[in-house]
Amino acid sequence: MQVLLVDNNPDTLMKLSEIVSELGHGVVVATNGTEGLAQYRKHNPRFVIANVTLEGMSGVELCRAIRRRQSMNYTYLILLTKAEDDASVELSIGSGADDYLCETFSRDMLRLRLEAGKRLITLGGRDMMIFSLAKLAECRDNDTGKHLDRMREYAKLLACELSTYPEFESIIDEQFIELLYLTSPLHDIGKVGIPDSVLTKPGTLTSDEFAVMKTHTVIGGETIRATAAAYPQASFLKMAMDLVMYHHERWDGTGYPEGLVGNNIPLSARIVAMADVYDALTSKRVYKAAFDHESASKIIIDGRGTHFDPTLVDAFLQVQDAINAIRIGFGDFPQAAPATTEPASVAITIPQTEEPTSHPLEAAPILDLGASQDSSFMAHRRSRTVSSL
């Protein structure tokens, strides 16, 4: 990453340049605030390290100017101060800087500051990547209202509930919940590779068309697999790949694309599958009316041990009132009336080898990235623990 160094002390500037270069970053230098702002505009660096006491435009003014001109890429700002007293810290952070460093800094202190900044920048890039990918899929199939807003909330709620079960306590932690919430909007990203004649067809799909539709899991999964190989440090892509590739697998092995059975299906994909199916059932589509909560719940229950992980169905029953509240709160239309036809006729209950009698229950992404789910995760775990005593 490129680092802009701004200091009017030649010795400090040389020390900074040597260390930053040794750490593998590109270096751009400036000797005053005005020059520093010009270099920022020209190079758009990801890091800026500037002395507070610059000539002309001070380091504090430079920070504020950069924040006013913030581009799409976040810039991590570090101010050099003469001392580490409270007043210096307040001045630095208050001006828009992310961190501060005493002028007597060591190589290790500078290295740690840059590593911390890189982590924050990487997280910002992660969120932007997910947002962009999900919006890409949305532009192909946008007749789904607030589908992703709801299903990511359903997935979070189900995961929080599962975290209270002994067999999942060591698997589902706060990071798992956060990544699931963040990456679940990508589950249908592979639909960008499905022809419009199939993707937007309002009526029944033929067997051949359904076979084409099913390839969206592999298209999406392989795309993210390739991205993960190119960026191995982006660990969140592993969960994204799992849920994109396997959210149409079924507990009994009759799903696709690989016919995985039981616990061989990644947990993230099992959770997203249930959230996706529930929302598809309770949402109106051009090819079907919306089922009410009771009818959709019956299909979920009937799928216990065949379509869905039995323990996940148990978790669904524990939180179904909250799930229904999410459905209503994020609804695109008035609450659905009870289904007038037998819900079991929906395509998800039909063996995969048969021609579907209705359009597959699949939905397209819309994205509104949420905040960290840590607090809700801990609150849910505490409440479930207390209620079980």
Residue pairs with C-beta under 8 A, 6 or more apart in sequence:
1 25
1 26
1 45
1 46
1 47
1 118
1 121
2 25
2 26
2 27
2 28
2 43
2 45
2 46
2 47
3 20
3 25
3 26
3 27
3 28
3 45
3 46
3 47
3 48
3 49
3 114
4 28
4 29
4 30
4 36
4 39
4 40
4 43
4 45
4 47
4 48
4 49
4 50
5 13
5 16
5 17
5 20
5 27
5 28
5 29
5 30
5 49
5 50
6 29
6 30
6 31
6 32
6 33
6 35
6 36
6 39
6 48
6 49
6 50
6 51
6 54
6 59
6 62
7 13
7 16
7 31
7 49
7 50
7 51
7 54
7 80
8 31
8 32
8 51
8 53
8 54
8 55
9 51
12 51
12 80
12 103
13 29
13 31
16 49
16 110
17 27
17 29
19 107
19 110
19 111
20 27
20 49
20 110
20 114
21 27
23 110
23 111
23 114
25 47
25 114
28 39
28 43
28 45
29 39
30 36
30 38
30 39
32 54
32 55
32 56
32 57
33 50
33 54
33 55
33 56
33 57
33 58
33 59
33 61
33 62
34 56
34 57
36 48
36 50
36 54
36 57
36 62
37 57
37 62
37 65
37 66
39 45
40 48
40 66
40 69
40 75
41 69
44 71
44 73
44 75
45 75
46 73
46 74
46 75
46 76
46 117
46 121
47 75
47 76
47 77
47 78
47 114
47 117
48 62
48 63
48 66
48 75
48 76
48 77
48 78
49 78
49 79
49 80
49 101
50 59
50 62
50 63
50 77
50 78
50 79
50 80
51 59
51 79
51 80
51 103
52 58
52 59
52 60
52 79
52 80
52 81
52 82
52 88
52 91
52 92
53 59
53 82
54 62
57 65
59 79
59 80
59 95
60 79
60 91
60 92
60 95
61 95
63 77
63 79
63 92
63 95
63 96
63 97
64 95
64 96
66 75
66 77
66 96
67 77
67 96
73 121
74 120
74 121
74 124
76 98
76 99
76 117
76 118
76 120
76 121
77 96
77 97
77 98
77 99
78 97
78 98
78 99
78 100
78 101
78 113
78 117
79 91
79 92
79 95
79 97
79 99
79 100
79 101
80 100
80 101
80 102
80 103
80 105
81 88
81 89
81 91
81 92
81 100
81 101
81 102
81 103
82 88
82 102
82 103
83 102
84 100
84 102
88 100
89 100
92 99
92 100
93 100
98 117
98 120
99 113
99 116
99 117
101 109
101 110
101 113
102 109
122 233
122 234
126 182
126 234
126 236
127 182
127 369
130 182
130 183
130 185
130 186
130 240
130 367
130 369
131 367
131 369
133 186
133 189
134 148
134 185
134 186
134 189
134 365
134 366
134 367
135 365
135 367
136 189
136 192
137 186
137 188
137 189
137 190
137 191
137 192
137 364
137 365
138 364
138 365
138 366
138 367
140 191
140 192
140 194
140 196
140 199
140 364
141 188
141 191
141 199
141 200
141 363
141 364
142 364
142 366
143 285
143 286
143 364
144 283
144 363
144 364
144 365
144 366
145 283
145 332
145 333
145 366
146 330
146 331
146 332
146 366
147 279
147 280
147 283
147 363
147 364
147 365
147 366
148 184
148 185
148 363
148 365
148 366
148 367
148 368
149 330
149 366
149 368
150 279
150 326
150 327
150 330
151 184
151 272
151 275
151 276
151 278
151 279
151 363
152 181
152 184
152 185
152 275
152 370
153 326
153 330
154 274
154 275
154 278
154 279
154 323
154 326
155 180
155 181
155 184
155 271
155 272
155 275
156 177
156 180
156 181
156 373
156 376
157 319
157 322
157 323
157 326
157 380
158 271
158 274
158 275
158 312
158 315
158 316
158 319
159 172
159 176
159 177
159 180
159 271
160 172
160 177
160 376
160 377
160 380
160 381
161 315
161 318
161 319
161 380
161 384
162 168
162 172
162 271
162 311
162 312
162 315
163 169
163 172
163 173
163 176
163 177
163 377
163 380
163 381
164 380
164 381
164 384
164 385
164 388
165 311
165 315
167 311
168 267
171 267
172 267
174 373
174 374
174 377
174 378
176 239
176 268
177 373
177 374
177 377
178 372
178 373
178 374
179 236
179 239
179 268
180 239
180 243
180 268
180 271
180 272
181 370
181 373
182 236
182 369
183 236
183 239
183 240
183 243
183 268
184 243
184 272
184 275
185 365
185 366
185 367
186 220
186 224
186 240
186 243
186 244
186 365
187 220
187 243
187 244
187 247
187 272
187 276
187 365
188 216
188 220
188 244
188 362
188 363
188 364
188 365
189 220
189 223
189 224
189 244
189 365
190 215
190 216
190 217
190 218
190 219
190 220
190 221
190 223
190 244
191 199
191 216
191 220
191 362
191 364
192 219
193 215
193 216
193 219
193 220
194 212
194 213
194 215
194 216
194 219
195 212
197 209
198 205
198 209
198 212
198 213
199 213
201 209
201 359
202 286
202 287
202 359
203 287
203 359
204 287
204 356
204 357
204 358
204 359
205 213
205 356
205 359
205 360
206 355
207 355
207 356
210 355
210 356
210 360
213 360
213 362
214 248
214 256
214 257
215 257
216 362
217 244
217 245
217 246
217 247
217 248
217 256
217 257
218 245
218 257
220 244
220 245
221 241
221 244
221 245
221 246
221 257
222 245
224 237
224 240
224 241
224 244
224 245
225 241
225 245
227 234
227 237
228 234
228 237
228 238
228 241
231 237
239 266
239 268
242 266
242 268
242 269
243 266
243 268
243 269
243 271
243 272
245 257
245 269
246 257
246 258
246 260
246 265
246 266
246 269
247 269
247 272
247 273
247 276
248 255
248 256
248 257
248 273
249 255
249 256
249 257
249 258
249 259
249 260
249 265
249 269
249 270
249 273
250 306
250 307
250 308
251 261
251 262
251 265
251 270
251 305
251 306
251 307
251 308
251 309
251 310
252 261
252 305
252 306
252 307
253 259
253 260
253 261
253 262
254 306
254 351
254 352
255 265
255 307
255 352
256 352
262 309
265 309
270 308
270 309
270 312
271 312
273 307
273 308
274 300
274 308
274 309
274 312
274 313
274 316
276 361
276 362
276 363
277 299
277 300
277 303
277 307
277 348
277 361
278 296
278 300
278 316
278 323
279 327
279 363
280 361
280 362
280 363
281 290
281 291
281 295
281 296
281 299
281 343
281 346
281 361
282 290
282 291
282 292
282 293
282 296
282 327
282 336
283 290
283 332
283 363
284 290
284 332
284 333
284 336
285 359
287 358
287 359
288 346
288 358
288 359
289 336
289 339
289 340
290 333
290 336
291 299
291 336
291 339
291 343
292 335
292 336
292 337
292 338
292 339
293 320
293 323
293 324
293 327
294 338
295 338
295 339
295 343
296 343
297 316
297 317
297 320
298 343
299 343
299 344
299 346
299 348
299 349
300 308
300 313
300 316
301 313
301 317
302 344
302 349
303 313
303 348
303 349
304 310
304 313
305 313
307 348
307 349
316 323
328 335
345 357
345 358
346 358
346 361
347 356
347 357
347 358
347 359
347 360
347 361
348 361
350 356
350 357
